[in-house]
Amino acid sequence: MFYIGQKVVCIDDKIKKFRVGELKEDTIYTVKGFNDYDKGLILREIKSPAHHGAYLNERFIPLSAYSKNAEALEQLFKELDLQVN
């Protein structure tokens, strides 16, 4: 699903009510490697959590998918005559 060097966007930085380490939602990261145990992502920009060694891959989507979603929302807003800031 993901590959080394790929740009990804965090879509979930929460674990219950708390943020997961330095991970920030809607932020772009680069895949540096993978955890062999659960295929979690090791990211270039931030240190992985010590107890897991990587972030769950379910917390990310490829940047290309995120960009397409943003473009689709912008088009929908335009069609609905809503202001986009």
C-alpha positions in Angstrom: 0.0 0.0 0.0 2.7 2.5 1.0 6.3 2.7 -0.2 9.6 4.2 1.0 9.9 7.8 0.0 6.1 8.2 -0.5 4.5 11.4 0.8 1.5 10.7 3.1 -0.9 12.8 5.1 -1.9 12.0 8.7 -5.7 11.7 8.9 -5.8 10.5 12.6 -3.5 11.8 15.3 -5.7 10.7 18.2 -5.6 7.7 20.5 -8.8 8.0 22.6 -8.6 11.6 23.9 -4.8 12.1 23.5 -2.5 12.9 20.5 -0.1 10.2 19.5 3.4 11.5 20.1 4.4 14.3 17.7 2.0 13.2 15.0 -0.3 16.0 13.7 -3.4 15.5 11.7 -3.5 17.1 8.2 0.4 17.2 8.1 2.5 15.7 5.3 5.1 13.2 6.1 7.6 11.0 4.2 7.7 7.2 4.6 11.2 6.3 5.8 10.6 2.6 6.5 8.2 0.0 8.0 7.8 -1.9 11.2 8.1 -5.6 10.3 5.6 -6.6 13.0 2.5 -4.7 11.8 3.8 -2.8 8.7 3.5 0.5 10.6 5.1 3.5 9.1 8.4 5.0 10.2 8.4 8.6 9.2 11.4 10.8 8.2 10.1 14.0 9.8 9.4 12.8 13.3 10.6 10.1 15.8 8.4 7.0 16.0 6.8 6.2 19.3 9.3 4.0 21.4 6.7 1.4 22.5 5.5 0.7 18.9 8.5 1.6 16.7 6.2 2.9 14.0 2.8 4.6 13.5 -0.2 2.5 12.4 -0.6 2.8 8.6 -4.4 3.3 9.1 -3.6 6.8 10.3 -2.4 7.9 6.8 -3.4 8.3 3.3 -1.2 9.0 0.2 -0.8 12.7 -0.5 -2.2 12.1 -3.9 -5.5 10.8 -2.4 -5.6 13.7 0.1 -5.1 16.3 -2.7 -7.9 14.7 -4.8 -10.2 14.9 -1.8 -9.4 18.5 -1.2 -10.0 19.3 -4.9 -13.3 17.5 -4.8 -14.4 19.4 -1.7 -13.4 22.7 -3.3 -15.5 21.9 -6.4 -18.5 21.0 -4.3 -18.2 24.3 -2.4 -18.1 26.1 -5.7 -21.2 24.3 -6.9 -23.0 25.1 -3.7 -21.9 28.7 -3.9 -20.0 28.6 -0.7 -17.0 30.7 0.1 -13.7 28.8 0.2 -11.0 30.5 2.4 
